[in-house]
Amino acid sequence: MGRDHYAEVDAARKATEVPSDAGAAKLAAQGKLYVRDRLDLLFDTGTFVEDGQLAHALATGLPADGVVTGRGLVEGRPALVVANDPTVKAGSWGARTVEKIVRVTETALRDELPVFWFIDSAGARITDQVELFPGRRGAGRIFHNQVALSGKVPQICCLFGPSAAGGAYIPSFCDVVIMVEGNASMYLGSPRMAEMVVGEKVTLDEMGGARMHATVSGCGDNLAADDAEAIEQAKAFFSYLPGSWRQPPPSYAAGGAAREFTRDLVPAEESMGYDIHDVIDALIDGDSFFEVKPLFAAELVTGFGLLEGQPVGVVANQPAVKGGVLFTDSADKAARFIWLCDAFNVPLIYLADVPGFMIGSSVEREGIIRHGAKMITAVAEATVPTVSVIVRKAYGAGLYAMCGPGFGPDACLALPTAKIAVMGPEAAINAVYFNKIAAIADDEERAAYVEGLRLEYEADIDILRLASDLVIDAIVEPEELRGQLVARLAAAAGKDRRFSERRHGVPPV
């Protein structure tokens, strides 16, 4: 009797459709979903079409060579996926794994389709390194194509487990990295390797755990409690973005704000803190804010929301954390988010309440000047409709970093109690009049002299004067601000988006 080709193909296909008993037990112990269950949560029912399912079908124990690839619809919109199968040699890469991933990136480039990266991989198989590592279609081609895709289509990463060694660069090239706390990790060298090579003893969580990356390194953007929540967050992130750079973001039914913008929401006194999330909630549609990097550089808030059903990006100083001062990390956080919004046609709203950039030897050694310049570069280059709002104050280079008038926002608005200046009154008086103040021996006389200087300085930077001199476009009462944002972004929707004719800038890094 001849070979039963149908039976052979069916057996090979079935081997890819369910995990082994040992693999299933390990997933259960780790609280993970099987790769195909993850895809069921991502794609609309019945829309997933797989490519390369029979990769390495003639080998033993390597179904689909450890990665599932294909396309489907995510809430009605087409997208591609690369999904590691951690039950197949810990999701490690072989030569066919790499080829399948390269083909997905090539399809994404050709058809301009977004890519979801479901990463759970121990890295490359050393035994296959000659076939998968150095060549023109080796692993390096994945990263090359990811760079080519950057700003062309959204790349969204869910990190369910490890992303080790060179494979850690896949998340780093994505637009967002959502890490499952307790399971996800990302590192170039494992703790064992670090101890062997540099003599450092460190745990996996300390080296590259999800919380470390979401709070310290910034390599992770958001944390999730489990696989299902990570996929839910990924779909929510995608819902604010178009499928490619050529398209507008999707529109939704308009909704009202979650709260009123009352006149006492922002304290006029600079020394009084408040939560900028309350202001955001008073401006965007209720329950529509998706914060990006909420645990990293929390002195600056970045995220997506809907304004009358239209996606917008929000960049807001957070007075409740470090007074809203800008540091190196917050500058990096802002720059990347602004570039993301500009790449995918999402209008920007800046909410400025900023004392400026941090000073001192520590931040100078961290390179705060170049980090600040990076943020300002992103602000300057963005060509999407943009409105800057001076919520309470914008001092020094903080005004520039928050898209002040010199950076050409489509409108620069201010609340009636707002201030714009090189620095705050106390700092300015101390800088200019320190010796005169110190020379006054009588305490009451000195206090009166300082108070007179303060009143004189505040009159000089009065927001009504700045409006009179056409520095800002309008002073807006809090209760009118949401309507102003809607109207001004709508008016700027058809603007000319050319910025500068060149190959590309050379931003500080």
C-alpha positions as CSV (number, residue, x, y, z in Angstrom):
1,M,0.0,0.0,0.0
2,G,1.3,3.4,-0.9
3,R,1.7,6.4,1.4
4,D,-1.4,8.1,2.6
5,H,-0.5,11.7,1.9
6,Y,-3.8,13.0,3.3
7,A,-3.2,11.2,6.6
8,E,0.4,12.5,6.7
9,V,-0.6,16.1,6.1
10,D,-3.5,15.8,8.6
11,A,-1.2,14.5,11.3
12,A,1.4,17.2,10.7
13,R,-1.3,19.9,10.8
14,K,-2.9,18.5,14.0
15,A,0.5,18.5,15.7
16,T,0.5,22.3,15.4
17,E,-3.0,22.8,16.7
18,V,-2.7,21.7,20.3
19,P,0.2,21.7,22.8
20,S,1.8,18.6,24.0
21,D,0.7,17.3,27.4
22,A,3.9,18.6,29.0
23,G,3.5,21.9,27.2
24,A,-0.1,22.3,28.3
25,A,0.9,21.5,31.9
26,K,3.7,24.1,31.9
27,L,1.4,26.8,30.4
28,A,-1.2,26.1,33.1
29,A,1.4,26.3,35.8
30,Q,2.6,29.7,34.5
31,G,-1.0,31.0,34.0
32,K,-0.4,31.4,30.3
33,L,-2.7,30.8,27.3
34,Y,-1.8,28.6,24.4
35,V,-0.7,30.5,21.4
36,R,-3.8,29.7,19.4
37,D,-6.0,30.8,22.3
38,R,-4.2,34.1,22.3
39,L,-4.9,34.5,18.6
40,D,-8.6,33.7,19.2
41,L,-8.7,36.7,21.6
42,L,-7.0,39.0,19.1
43,F,-8.8,38.2,15.8
44,D,-12.5,38.4,14.9
45,T,-14.0,34.9,14.9
46,G,-13.3,33.0,11.8
47,T,-11.0,35.6,10.1
48,F,-7.6,34.2,10.9
49,V,-5.7,32.8,7.9
50,E,-2.4,31.1,8.7
51,D,0.8,30.9,6.7
52,G,3.6,28.4,7.1
53,Q,1.7,26.1,9.4
54,L,3.6,23.1,8.2
55,A,7.0,24.7,8.6
56,H,9.5,22.0,9.8
57,A,6.7,19.4,9.5
58,L,9.2,16.6,8.8
59,A,11.1,17.2,12.0
60,T,10.1,15.8,15.3
61,G,8.9,18.1,18.1
62,L,9.0,21.3,16.0
63,P,5.4,22.0,14.9
64,A,5.2,25.2,12.8
65,D,8.8,25.7,13.9
66,G,7.6,27.4,17.1
67,V,5.9,30.4,15.6
68,V,2.3,31.0,14.3
69,T,2.0,33.7,11.5
70,G,-0.8,34.9,9.4
71,R,-3.5,37.6,9.1
72,G,-7.0,38.3,10.2
73,L,-9.4,41.1,11.2
74,V,-9.1,42.9,14.5
75,E,-12.5,44.5,15.2
76,G,-13.1,44.6,11.5
77,R,-9.6,45.9,10.4
78,P,-6.9,43.8,8.8
79,A,-3.7,43.0,10.7
80,L,-0.8,40.6,10.6
81,V,0.5,38.6,13.6
82,V,3.7,36.9,14.7
83,A,3.1,34.7,17.7
84,N,5.7,32.5,19.4
85,D,4.6,29.1,20.7
86,P,6.5,28.7,24.0
87,T,5.5,25.0,24.1
88,V,7.9,24.4,21.1
89,K,11.5,24.5,22.4
90,A,10.5,27.5,24.6
91,G,9.5,29.5,21.6
92,S,13.1,29.6,20.3
93,W,14.0,30.5,16.8
94,G,15.1,28.1,14.1
95,A,15.9,28.9,10.5
96,R,12.3,28.4,9.4
97,T,11.0,30.5,12.3
98,V,13.1,33.4,11.1
99,E,12.0,32.9,7.5
100,K,8.3,33.0,8.6
101,I,8.8,36.2,10.6
102,V,10.7,37.8,7.7
103,R,7.9,37.0,5.4
104,V,5.4,38.7,7.7
105,T,7.4,41.8,7.8
106,E,7.7,41.8,4.0
107,T,4.0,41.4,3.7
108,A,3.5,44.3,6.1
109,L,5.8,46.5,4.0
110,R,4.1,45.5,0.7
111,D,0.5,45.7,1.9
112,E,1.0,48.3,4.6
113,L,-0.7,46.3,7.3
114,P,-0.2,46.6,11.0
115,V,1.7,43.9,12.9
116,F,0.9,42.4,16.3
117,W,3.9,40.8,17.9
118,F,3.0,38.1,20.5
119,I,6.4,37.4,22.0
120,D,7.3,34.5,24.2
121,S,10.7,33.2,23.2
122,A,13.9,32.0,24.7
123,G,15.8,33.4,21.7
124,A,17.8,31.7,18.9
125,R,18.7,28.1,18.8
126,I,22.4,28.0,19.0
127,T,22.4,24.7,17.0
128,D,20.9,26.6,14.1
129,Q,22.9,29.7,14.2
130,V,24.6,29.5,10.8
131,E,21.2,29.1,9.1
132,L,19.4,31.8,11.1
133,F,21.8,34.4,12.3
134,P,24.3,35.9,9.8
135,G,22.7,35.8,6.3
136,R,20.7,38.2,4.2
137,R,17.5,36.6,5.3
138,G,18.7,35.9,8.8
139,A,17.4,37.4,12.0
140,G,18.9,40.7,11.3
141,R,16.5,41.1,8.4
142,I,13.6,41.1,10.9
143,F,15.0,44.1,12.7
144,H,15.9,45.9,9.4
145,N,12.3,45.5,8.2
146,Q,10.9,46.6,11.6
147,V,12.8,49.8,11.2
148,A,11.4,50.2,7.7
149,L,7.9,49.6,9.1
150,S,8.3,52.2,11.9
151,G,5.9,55.1,11.3
152,K,4.5,53.2,8.3
153,V,2.2,50.8,10.2
154,P,1.5,50.3,13.9
155,Q,3.6,47.6,15.5
156,I,2.1,46.4,18.8
157,C,3.9,44.0,21.1
158,C,2.4,41.8,23.8
159,L,5.2,40.3,25.8
160,F,3.9,37.1,27.5
161,G,7.2,35.5,28.5
162,P,10.9,36.0,27.8
163,S,12.3,38.0,25.0
164,A,16.0,37.1,25.3
165,A,19.3,38.2,23.7
166,G,18.9,39.6,20.2
167,G,15.2,38.8,20.2
168,A,14.7,41.5,22.8
169,Y,15.1,44.0,19.9
170,I,11.7,43.0,18.5
171,P,9.8,44.7,21.3
172,S,12.1,47.7,21.3
173,F,11.2,48.5,17.7
174,C,7.5,48.3,18.4
175,D,5.2,51.3,19.1
176,V,4.0,49.9,22.4
177,V,5.2,47.0,24.6
178,I,2.6,45.5,27.0
179,M,4.3,43.1,29.5
180,V,2.5,40.5,31.6
181,E,3.7,41.0,35.1
182,G,5.2,37.8,36.6
183,N,5.9,36.1,33.3
184,A,7.3,38.7,30.8
185,S,11.0,39.6,30.8
186,M,13.4,41.2,28.4
187,Y,17.2,41.1,28.5
188,L,20.2,40.9,26.3
189,G,22.0,38.6,28.8
190,S,20.5,36.3,31.3
191,P,21.3,36.5,35.0
192,R,23.5,33.4,34.6
193,M,25.4,35.0,31.8
194,A,25.7,38.3,33.7
195,E,27.3,36.4,36.7
196,M,29.6,34.5,34.4
197,V,30.7,37.4,32.2
198,V,30.7,40.5,34.5
199,G,30.4,38.9,38.0
200,E,27.0,40.4,38.8
201,K,24.5,38.3,40.8
202,V,21.0,39.5,40.0
203,T,17.5,38.0,39.8
204,L,15.6,37.7,36.5
205,D,13.1,40.3,37.8
206,E,15.9,42.7,38.7
207,M,17.6,42.1,35.4
208,G,14.7,42.4,33.0
209,G,11.4,41.8,34.7
210,A,8.2,43.5,33.6
211,R,7.9,45.9,36.5
212,M,11.5,47.0,36.2
213,H,11.1,47.8,32.5
214,A,7.8,49.6,33.1
215,T,9.1,51.7,35.9
216,V,12.9,52.1,35.5
217,S,14.2,51.4,32.0
218,G,11.1,52.5,30.0
219,C,11.6,49.6,27.6
220,G,8.1,48.4,28.7
221,D,5.1,50.7,28.3
222,N,2.2,49.1,30.2
223,L,1.8,46.2,32.6
224,A,-1.0,43.5,32.3
225,A,-2.1,41.0,34.9
226,D,-2.4,38.1,32.5
227,D,-2.4,37.2,28.8
228,A,-6.0,38.2,28.2
229,E,-5.6,41.6,29.7
230,A,-2.4,42.2,27.6
231,I,-4.4,41.4,24.4
232,E,-7.2,43.6,25.5
233,Q,-4.8,46.5,26.0
234,A,-3.2,45.8,22.7
235,K,-6.6,46.0,20.9
236,A,-7.5,49.2,22.8
237,F,-4.2,50.8,21.8
238,F,-4.8,49.9,18.2
239,S,-8.3,51.4,18.3
240,Y,-6.8,54.9,18.4
241,L,-4.6,54.4,15.4
242,P,-5.1,54.0,11.6
243,G,-4.0,50.8,9.9
244,S,-1.2,52.7,8.2
245,W,0.3,56.2,7.8
246,R,-1.8,56.9,4.8
247,Q,-5.1,56.7,6.7
248,P,-6.8,58.9,9.2
249,P,-7.5,57.4,12.7
250,P,-10.8,55.7,13.1
251,S,-13.8,57.7,14.3
252,Y,-16.3,56.8,17.0
253,A,-19.6,58.0,18.4
254,A,-19.1,61.2,20.4
255,G,-19.5,61.3,24.1
256,G,-19.4,63.9,26.9
257,A,-16.6,64.5,29.3
258,A,-16.6,62.5,32.5
259,R,-16.6,65.6,34.7
260,E,-17.1,69.4,34.4
261,F,-14.1,71.6,34.2
262,T,-14.9,73.9,37.1
263,R,-12.9,77.0,37.9
264,D,-11.5,75.5,41.1
265,L,-10.2,72.3,39.4
266,V,-6.8,73.9,38.9
267,P,-5.6,75.9,41.9
268,A,-4.3,79.3,41.0
269,E,-1.6,79.1,43.7
270,E,1.4,77.3,42.2
271,S,2.4,75.7,45.5
272,M,-0.8,73.7,45.5
273,G,-0.7,70.3,43.8
274,Y,-3.5,68.6,41.8
275,D,-3.8,65.6,39.6
276,I,-3.7,66.5,35.9
277,H,-5.8,63.4,35.2
278,D,-8.8,65.4,36.5
279,V,-8.2,68.0,33.8
280,I,-7.9,65.3,31.2
281,D,-11.1,63.8,32.3
282,A,-12.8,67.2,32.0
283,L,-11.7,67.6,28.4
284,I,-11.9,64.2,26.6
285,D,-14.9,61.9,26.1
286,G,-15.7,59.9,29.3
287,D,-13.7,56.6,29.9
288,S,-11.7,57.1,26.7
289,F,-8.3,57.8,28.1
290,F,-5.6,55.1,27.4
291,E,-2.5,56.1,29.2
292,V,0.9,55.1,27.8
293,K,3.8,54.5,30.2
294,P,1.8,55.4,33.3
295,L,4.4,54.0,35.7
296,F,7.5,55.5,33.9
297,A,8.5,59.2,34.4
298,A,5.1,59.9,35.9
299,E,5.8,63.6,36.1
300,L,4.6,63.7,32.5
301,V,1.3,62.0,31.4
302,T,1.0,60.7,27.8
303,G,-1.9,58.8,26.3
304,F,-4.7,58.6,23.8
305,G,-8.3,59.8,24.2
306,L,-11.3,60.6,22.2
307,L,-12.6,64.2,21.7
308,E,-16.1,64.2,20.3
309,G,-15.3,60.7,19.0
310,Q,-12.0,61.6,17.3
311,P,-8.7,60.2,18.6
312,V,-6.3,62.7,20.1
313,G,-2.9,62.3,21.8
314,V,-2.4,64.1,25.1
315,V,0.9,65.3,26.5
316,A,0.4,66.8,30.0
317,N,2.6,67.8,32.9
318,Q,1.7,66.2,36.2
319,P,2.0,68.7,39.1
320,A,1.2,65.8,41.5
321,V,4.6,64.1,40.7
322,K,7.8,66.1,41.2
323,G,5.9,69.3,40.6
324,G,5.7,68.4,36.9
325,V,9.3,69.2,36.3
326,L,10.8,67.6,33.2
327,F,13.6,65.1,33.6
328,T,15.6,63.1,31.1
329,D,13.1,60.2,31.2
330,S,10.1,62.4,30.8
331,A,11.7,64.1,27.8
332,D,12.3,60.7,26.2
333,K,8.8,59.6,27.0
334,A,7.3,62.7,25.4
335,A,9.4,62.6,22.3
336,R,8.5,59.0,21.5
337,F,4.8,59.6,22.0
338,I,4.8,62.8,19.9
339,W,6.6,61.0,17.1
340,L,4.0,58.2,17.3
341,C,1.1,60.5,17.1
342,D,2.6,62.5,14.3
343,A,3.4,59.3,12.3
344,F,-0.2,58.1,12.5
345,N,-2.1,61.3,12.0
346,V,-3.3,61.7,15.6
347,P,-3.8,65.3,16.6
348,L,-2.0,66.5,19.7
349,I,-3.1,68.4,22.8
350,Y,-0.5,69.8,25.2
351,L,-1.5,70.6,28.7
352,A,1.2,72.7,30.2
353,D,1.8,73.3,33.9
354,V,5.6,73.1,33.9
355,P,8.3,74.8,36.0
356,G,10.9,73.9,33.4
357,F,13.6,71.2,33.1
358,M,15.3,69.9,36.2
359,I,18.7,71.4,37.1
360,G,21.6,70.1,39.0
361,S,24.8,68.1,38.5
362,S,23.0,64.8,38.5
363,V,20.7,65.5,35.6
364,E,23.5,67.3,33.7
365,R,25.6,64.1,33.9
366,E,22.5,62.2,32.6
367,G,22.5,64.5,29.5
368,I,19.4,66.5,30.2
369,I,20.3,69.1,27.6
370,R,20.3,66.5,24.8
371,H,17.3,64.7,26.2
372,G,15.4,68.0,26.4
373,A,16.5,68.8,22.9
374,K,15.2,65.5,21.7
375,M,11.7,66.3,23.1
376,I,11.8,69.8,21.6
377,T,12.9,68.3,18.3
378,A,9.8,66.0,18.3
379,V,7.6,69.0,19.2
380,A,9.0,71.1,16.4
381,E,8.8,68.3,13.7
382,A,5.2,67.3,14.5
383,T,2.8,68.5,11.7
384,V,-0.5,67.1,12.9
385,P,-3.2,69.5,14.2
386,T,-1.9,70.7,17.5
387,V,-3.3,72.8,20.3
388,S,-1.2,73.9,23.3
389,V,-3.0,74.9,26.5
390,I,-1.2,76.8,29.3
391,V,-3.1,75.3,32.2
392,R,-1.3,77.1,35.0
393,K,2.3,78.0,34.1
394,A,4.9,77.4,31.5
395,Y,8.4,78.6,32.6
396,G,11.7,78.5,30.8
397,A,12.4,75.9,28.2
398,G,9.3,74.1,29.5
399,L,7.3,76.4,27.4
400,Y,9.2,75.2,24.3
401,A,8.9,71.6,25.3
402,M,5.1,71.9,25.7
403,C,4.7,73.5,22.2
404,G,4.6,77.1,23.1
405,P,3.8,79.8,20.6
406,G,7.2,79.7,18.9
407,F,6.6,76.1,17.8
408,G,3.7,76.9,15.6
409,P,0.8,75.2,17.3
410,D,-2.5,75.7,15.5
411,A,-3.6,77.5,18.7
412,C,-1.9,78.4,21.9
413,L,-4.6,78.9,24.6
414,A,-4.4,79.8,28.2
415,L,-6.7,79.7,31.3
416,P,-7.3,83.1,32.9
417,T,-4.9,82.4,35.8
418,A,-2.0,81.0,33.6
419,K,1.5,82.4,33.5
420,I,4.3,82.3,31.0
421,A,7.8,83.5,31.9
422,V,11.4,82.7,31.7
423,M,11.1,81.6,35.4
424,G,8.7,81.9,38.3
425,P,8.5,85.2,40.4
426,E,10.5,83.9,43.4
427,A,13.4,82.5,41.3
428,A,13.5,85.6,39.1
429,I,13.6,88.0,42.0
430,N,16.3,86.0,43.7
431,A,18.4,85.9,40.5
432,V,18.2,89.6,39.8
433,Y,17.9,91.3,43.2
434,F,19.7,88.9,45.5
435,N,22.4,91.3,46.6
436,K,19.9,94.2,47.2
437,I,17.6,92.0,49.2
438,A,20.5,90.7,51.3
439,A,21.6,94.2,52.0
440,I,18.3,95.1,53.7
441,A,18.7,94.5,57.4
442,D,15.1,95.0,58.6
443,D,12.9,92.0,58.1
444,E,9.7,93.9,57.5
445,E,11.4,96.3,55.0
446,R,13.0,93.3,53.2
447,A,9.6,91.5,53.0
448,A,7.9,94.6,51.7
449,Y,10.6,95.2,49.1
450,V,10.4,91.6,47.9
451,E,6.6,91.8,47.7
452,G,6.8,94.9,45.6
453,L,9.2,93.2,43.2
454,R,6.9,90.2,43.0
455,L,3.8,92.3,42.1
456,E,5.9,94.2,39.5
457,Y,7.1,90.9,38.0
458,E,3.6,89.3,37.9
459,A,2.2,92.4,36.2
460,D,5.0,92.0,33.6
461,I,4.0,88.4,32.8
462,D,0.2,88.9,33.2
463,I,-1.6,86.6,30.8
464,L,-3.9,89.4,29.7
465,R,-0.9,91.4,28.7
466,L,0.4,88.4,26.7
467,A,-2.9,88.1,24.9
468,S,-2.9,91.8,24.3
469,D,0.6,91.5,22.7
470,L,-0.7,88.5,20.6
471,V,1.8,86.1,22.3
472,I,-1.1,83.7,22.9
473,D,-4.2,83.2,20.7
474,A,-6.9,83.3,23.3
475,I,-7.7,83.2,27.0
476,V,-10.3,80.6,27.6
477,E,-12.5,79.9,30.7
478,P,-12.2,76.3,31.9
479,E,-15.8,75.5,31.1
480,E,-15.3,76.6,27.5
481,L,-12.0,74.8,26.9
482,R,-13.3,71.5,25.6
483,G,-15.4,73.2,23.0
484,Q,-12.4,75.3,21.9
485,L,-10.3,72.2,21.5
486,V,-13.0,70.6,19.4
487,A,-13.4,73.6,17.1
488,R,-9.7,74.4,16.7
489,L,-8.6,70.9,15.9
490,A,-11.4,70.6,13.4
491,A,-10.3,73.8,11.8
492,A,-6.8,72.5,11.5
493,A,-7.7,69.1,10.0
494,G,-6.8,70.1,6.5
495,K,-3.5,71.9,7.2
496,D,-0.4,71.6,5.1
497,R,1.8,69.0,6.8
498,R,5.1,69.8,5.1
499,F,7.8,70.7,7.6
500,S,11.3,70.6,6.1
501,E,12.6,69.3,2.8
502,R,15.5,66.9,3.6
503,R,16.2,63.2,4.0
504,H,15.8,63.3,7.8
505,G,16.9,65.3,10.8
506,V,19.7,64.3,13.1
507,P,17.9,64.5,16.5
508,P,19.9,64.4,19.8
509,V,19.7,60.9,21.4
